[in-house]
C-alpha cells in the first residue's frame, strides 16, 4: 500500500514538473503556473463556489453511474440465464458502445432540457454497455473447477457466492466500474458545459467565456481530485477485498486434468 502511494505521489510530481516546464516554455498566457491554479482553487473553496457546483455535478454523475451499474449488472445476470436474451442484448450493448456521448447528450437535451436529468441520463446510457459487457464476461469466465470444489465440500449457496463466485465476477467488474466512474465525471461535466448547467461544467464554461485560464485549470484540478476520491471511497475497498481473497481462493484450487 505504501509503495503504491509513493509511486502515485511520484507520478503526480512528474505531472507538476511537466506543467512547470510547459509554463516556462509557453508563458503564462498559454499555461499558467500550477501554483496559480492551486491558489485559484483555494479561493473558490473559500468563496463557496466549489461546494455549490460540486453538489450538483456529484449528484448527477454518481446517480447516472449507479443507475448504469444496477441496470448493467441486472441485465447481465438475466442474459446469463437466457440464451435468447443474451443474443438480443449483446449486439445492442455493443452498438451502444459505438455511439458518442455527444449524440446521447443532444437527445437528452431535446427530451429533458437543461435539467439535471440531461446529465444523469447521458452518463447512464453511455456507460451502461461497459458495465453490462464486463459483468457478462465475468459470468462466462467463472472457473467450473471452483464450483466443483464447493459442491464436493457441500458449501452453502451463500458461501459459494461470497467466496467463489463474487471474487471472480469482481475481477472483471471492478476495472469496468472504475473506468466507468471516470467516464461518468467527464461526461457529466461535458454535458454541463454544453447545456449551461450549474455544476462544475457550467463554471468551466463561464471561465472559458472570461478567458480565465487559472480558473479553468483550477476546475480541472478539482475534477481530477474528485475522480481519485471516488475511486478510493467506492472502488478501492472492493479491490483490496479481492486481493486479500485471491490467494486463498487459488491455494485450494482443484488440480486440472492434463
Number of C-alpha atoms within 10 A of each C-alpha: 6 7 8 9 10 10 11 12 12 12 12 11 12 12 12 15 13 12 16 18 14 16 17 13 11 12 13 14 12 11 19 20 20 18 13 16 21 18 14 18 23 14 15 16 13 11 10 11 15 19 14 13 17 18 13 17 26 19 16 26 26 19 19 27 29 19 18 27 25 16 18 24 20 13 20 26 16 14 20 16 11 12 11 10 14 18 11 12 18 17 11 12 18 14 11 18 17 10 12 10 20 15 11 20 25 16 14 20 19 11 12 13 14 18 16 21 17 25 32 26 24 28 33 27 21 26 28 25 26 22 29 28 23 23 28 23 16 20 21 11 13 16 13 9 13 19 16 13 16 18 13 9 8 11 14 10 12 10 13 17 16 11 19 21 19 17 23 20 20 19 19 19 25 20 15 19 25 19 15 23 26 19 19 30 26 18 24 31 27 23 29 27 20 16 21 17 25 21 26 29 29 21 22 26 21 16 17 14 9 11 12 13 18 23 25 20 22 23 22 17 15 16 20 14 12 16 17 13 13 16 17 14 10 13 16 15 12 16 16 12 11 19 13 11 13 16 10 11 15 11 8 10 14 11 7 6 4 3
